[in-house]
Amino acid sequence: MSEANHTPVLLDEVIRYLDPKPGQWIVDCTLNGGGHASAVAATGAQVLGIEWDPTIAAAFPKNHPELLGKVTVVNDTYTNLERICAEHSVVPDGILFDLGLSSLHYETSGRGFSFLRDEPLDMRFNPETNPLTAGRIVNEWPVEDLERILVEYGEEQFAGQIAAAVALARRTAPLRTTTDLVTIIESAVPAWYQHRKLHCATKTFQALRVAVNTELENVAQGVAAAIRVLKPGGRLLVISFQGAEDKIVREMFKTAAKNGVARWVTRSTVRPTWSEITKNPRSRSAKLKIIERL
Ligand SMILES: C[S@@+](CC[C@H](N)C(=O)[O-])C[C@H]1O[C@@H](n2cnc3c(N)ncnc32)[C@H](O)[C@@H]1O
């Protein structure tokens, strides 16, 4: 993947609440192109950057020679956070998760994350370790399971109709590309649904991506591990973009606070300012939650 621009969201707020200091270790669990990591490194803190996507992880040192010795890149899933920290002898002073995918995935991965491009139905963050593709889900999964993920991970109101249309179409020929899938979605939903501001394939694509990468399970595992490894006084920041992810984080933070393991740093969720949303519309659904380890 080439270096497309991914603008980091809530950057000022992340630096304010992480408050990194020279000599500290901050773990960036979702490194990507290093938008947040570069700003953390600029404070003099060391960054352990975890990135699941092998193409993005491999490109990082080439794209950021200036961060050599300041950001240690690990190509792995953050669900292995405890092992990764142990292997690098790091007890984190702060941990950041910036969930979801990046502009690099939409624009240059060639893996079918965007319904606006004609690409194979893949959607894997890590094609080297994950055998499940979006193509396998739409071509092989029972129609009820397809409908279930469209409801649970996409909150798609036409889940039943879309799942049925996919099941019918694949009896003739397997779906191969994003365009095949978009055409079927368009045939299954009412005309008014196709002419709204939100593209009628948005929720189906989101649901497939979440299922392919087991994103909700990963968040639950990663956040639990982060609470365990964090140094007392260290802060855990999670930026989520979907209701289901935000709910998992809220419940886990609540439990940690109730059990005396952590305290809330801000009473309410931190949201982007109007000015940030105007400059970077992708930030509009971002929600930042913060706890401090006791
Ligand atoms: C929203 S981007 C992060 C952007 C980054 N904070 C920045 O400002 O440049 C999320 C990144 O997390 C990665 N990712 C997704 N699931 C992951 C996982 N389980 N472990 C590690 N990285 C993951 C994605 O590949 C993607 O590059």
The ligand as an SDF file (V2000), in Angstrom:
LIG
                    3D

 27 29  0  0  0  0  0  0  0  0999 V2000
   -8.0870    3.8820   12.4450 C   0  0  0  0  0  0  0  0  0  0  0  0
   -6.5900    3.1140   12.0300 S   0  0  0  0  0  0  0  0  0  0  0  0
   -5.4440    3.8780   13.1380 C   0  0  0  0  0  0  0  0  0  0  0  0
   -4.9470    5.1890   12.6560 C   0  0  0  0  0  0  0  0  0  0  0  0
   -3.7790    5.7580   13.4530 C   0  0  0  0  0  0  0  0  0  0  0  0
   -4.1490    6.0140   14.8280 N   0  0  0  0  0  0  0  0  0  0  0  0
   -3.2880    7.0440   12.8120 C   0  0  0  0  0  0  0  0  0  0  0  0
   -3.7220    8.1060   13.2430 O   0  0  0  0  0  0  0  0  0  0  0  0
   -2.5100    6.9640   11.8570 O   0  0  0  0  0  0  0  0  0  0  0  0
   -6.7720    1.5250   12.7310 C   0  0  0  0  0  0  0  0  0  0  0  0
   -5.6030    0.5870   12.4430 C   0  0  0  0  0  0  0  0  0  0  0  0
   -5.7340   -0.5370   13.2940 O   0  0  0  0  0  0  0  0  0  0  0  0
   -5.3330   -1.6890   12.5960 C   0  0  0  0  0  0  0  0  0  0  0  0
   -5.9380   -2.8340   13.2850 N   0  0  0  0  0  0  0  0  0  0  0  0
   -7.2170   -3.3000   13.1790 C   0  0  0  0  0  0  0  0  0  0  0  0
   -7.3870   -4.3550   13.9800 N   0  0  0  0  0  0  0  0  0  0  0  0
   -6.2090   -4.5610   14.6020 C   0  0  0  0  0  0  0  0  0  0  0  0
   -5.7640   -5.5110   15.5560 C   0  0  0  0  0  0  0  0  0  0  0  0
   -6.5690   -6.4640   16.0270 N   0  0  0  0  0  0  0  0  0  0  0  0
   -4.4840   -5.4260   15.9920 N   0  0  0  0  0  0  0  0  0  0  0  0
   -3.6430   -4.4480   15.5480 C   0  0  0  0  0  0  0  0  0  0  0  0
   -4.0120   -3.5300   14.6110 N   0  0  0  0  0  0  0  0  0  0  0  0
   -5.2820   -3.5840   14.1710 C   0  0  0  0  0  0  0  0  0  0  0  0
   -5.8510   -1.4680   11.1830 C   0  0  0  0  0  0  0  0  0  0  0  0
   -5.1260   -2.2460   10.2650 O   0  0  0  0  0  0  0  0  0  0  0  0
   -5.5850    0.0300   11.0220 C   0  0  0  0  0  0  0  0  0  0  0  0
   -4.3400    0.2450   10.4240 O   0  0  0  0  0  0  0  0  0  0  0  0
  1  2  1  0
  2  3  1  0
  2 10  1  0
  3  4  1  0
  4  5  1  0
  5  6  1  0
  5  7  1  0
  7  8  2  0
  7  9  1  0
 10 11  1  0
 11 12  1  0
 11 26  1  0
 12 13  1  0
 13 14  1  0
 13 24  1  0
 14 15  1  0
 14 23  1  0
 15 16  2  0
 16 17  1  0
 17 18  1  0
 17 23  2  0
 18 19  1  0
 18 20  2  0
 20 21  1  0
 21 22  2  0
 22 23  1  0
 24 25  1  0
 24 26  1  0
 26 27  1  0
M  CHG  2   2   1   9  -1
M  END
$$$$
